[in-house]
């Protein structure tokens, strides 16, 4: 691999990784909620789980594009219903959750290995429950000319590592910024944020379920509400 090829892949991979993570969807809300209620690092590892899920979808897009898109088109209804149920479950959990007493923003939060893995796994599966993100990834790959016929396996391995790096960097920055505000919030405020985010997630899940049974799709249901 030449230097020119690295300089071509690196910024595109990092940009794709960051842009996949950037939309403030359910996982973004969960990361913010965990930063406020648990601390920065549990939230960051949740973002790492989401980044790994995005990486899996990027790999599927790069190597199994035709099969995956056909599968999603054939099973869109079931996939959207399943994703909405998972989203509603997370929303209900957040709505009912009572936050622990707040701690100083700079105080380290001890985390066991099992706790770290629980954060990673929850972030992974919440993101993985929405396979429709594949269409967004396809658009990004096309926009940045990420898949080129002259590239070999080594090029794509490096490229996908840069995508993972971009996604992880995004969550690192998000949790850093949100943690700066954490010390200014009390337990009652955090509980209110939990309930607000939980209610939003449940609402988004209901919209997804309605859209699954509607010919107009998600965009049509949302536009009819506004």
N, C-alpha and C positions, 0 to 999 in steps of 0.2 A: 504494500500500500504506500503510495507516494504522499508527500506533504500536501500537494494540491488536492488530492482526494480527501485527506483528513480535514483540511480547511473547508471543503465543500460539505462534508457530512456533519461536522461538529456543530456549526450554528443551526443547521436545519434540524438536526436531532434534538438539540436542547430547546429550540423554539417549539417544535411539535410537542415535546413532553410538557412544557409549560402551558401551552395553549389547550391541550387536552384537559389539564387539571384546572385551568383558570375559571371556567363557567361556575358560578356560585350555585351549584345544585345541592342535592342531599348530602353528599360527602363533604362539601365545603361547609355546610351548616353544622354537620356533626363535628368537624375539626374545630370550628370556632367554639362550639358548645363545650367540647372537652378541654380546650385551652383554658376557658373561663372556669370550669368546674373542677378539673383534675390537674391542670398545669400544662406547661408547654410540651413536655416530652411524650406523655401519653397521646396528646393530639398529633404530635409529629409522627409517631409510629403508626397512628391511624392513617395519616397521609401516605406513609411508606406503603402500607397495605393497598391503598388506592392506586399508587403508582405501579405496583407490581401487577395489579389487575389490568391497568391500562397497557402495560407492557405485553401481557398475554394477548390482549385484543390487537395490539400492533403486530405481533407475530402472526396471528391468525389472518390479519389483513394482508400482510406481506407474502405469506406462503400458501394460504388457502382461500384467496379472495373470492373466486367464483363459487366454490362450495358453500362458504359461509353466508354470502349474500343470498344465495338461493334458499338456504336453510332458514334464514331470518324472514325472508319474504313468505315462505310457506308456513311459518309458525309465529308470525308477528302477534296474533291475538293472544296465544298462550304465553309468549314471552313478556308481553306488556302486562298481562294480568299478574303473572308471577312477580315481576319487578315491582308492581304497585303494592302487592301484598307485603313483600319484604319492606318496602318503604313505609307502609302504614305501621308495621310492627315496630320499626325503629322510632317512628314518630310517637307512638303510644308510650314506648319505653321512656323517651325523653320527657314527655308531658307528665308522666307519673313520678319521675325520678326526683328525689330530694337531694339537693347539692350538699356536700360537706362544707364545713366551715371554711371560709377562704383563708389562704395563706399568703404570705408575702410573695410578690412577683418573682423575686430573685431566689427564693428558698428552693433547694432541690427537692424533688419528689421521689422518694425511694420507689423503685419498680423491680419486682421480681421478674425472672425470665418468663414465667407463665403470664404475668400481667402484660409484658411487652408483646408476647405472641397473641394474646387476646385482643390487644389494640390493633395489631397488624391484620389479624384474621377478620375482625369486624369491618375494618376499612376495605379489605379485599373483597369480601362478599357483598357489601353494600354497593360497591362500584360494579362488581361482576354481575349483579342482578339486573343490570341495564345493558343488554347486548346491542341495543340500538345505537350505542355510542360508536359502533363500527362505521356507520355511515359518516359520522363526523371525522373519524380517523381517515377514512378513504378520501374525504375532501381535503384534509390537511396534507396527506401524502401527494395528492395531485397538485395542490397549490405550491408545494415546496419541491416538486420533482424528486421526491425521496427515493422512489423505486426506478432505477435505471437499468436497462438491459446489459450494460457493460460491467455492472458491479457483480462481484462474486460473493461467496459466503462470508469471507472475512470482512468485507465492506459492510454487510448487513449486521453482522455481530457487533461491530464497532458502532454502527448507526443506532441500533436498538439500545446499546448501553448509554449512548448520549441522550436518547429519549428518556430513559429511566433517570438519568442525571438531571435533566430539565424538570421532570415531574417532582423529584425529591427536593430540588432547589426551590421550587414553587412553594411546597408545603413548609419548608424551612423558613422562608421569608414570611409566609402568612402567620405561622405560629409565633414567630418572633414579634411581629407587629401587634398581634392580638394580646400577647402576654404583657406587653407594655401597658395595656389598659386594665389588666386583670386586678392589679393592686388597688385600683380606685373603685372597685365594685364590691358590694356586700353580698351576704348570702341571699337576702330577699331579691336583690336585683338579678342574681344569677338564676334563681329559681324562675323568675319571670321570663328571662331569656330562654331557659329550658322549655317552658310551656309555649312560648311564642314559636320557637323553632319546631317543637313537636307538632303544634297545630298546623304550621305551614307544611310540614312533611306529610301529615295525614291528608291535608287538603290536596296536595300534589298527587298523592296516591289515589284519592277519589277521582280526581280529574283523569288520571291514567286509566282507571277502570272504566269510567264513562266513555273515554275515547276509544277503548277497546271494542265497545259495543256500538260505536257510532261510525257512520260512513265518512264523516268529516274529519276524523282523526283528532289528534291532540291539539293541533293548531286551530281547528274549527271549533272545538269545545271552548278553548280559551278565548277566542275572538267573540264567541257568542255571549260570554260572561262580561266582557268589557265593551 
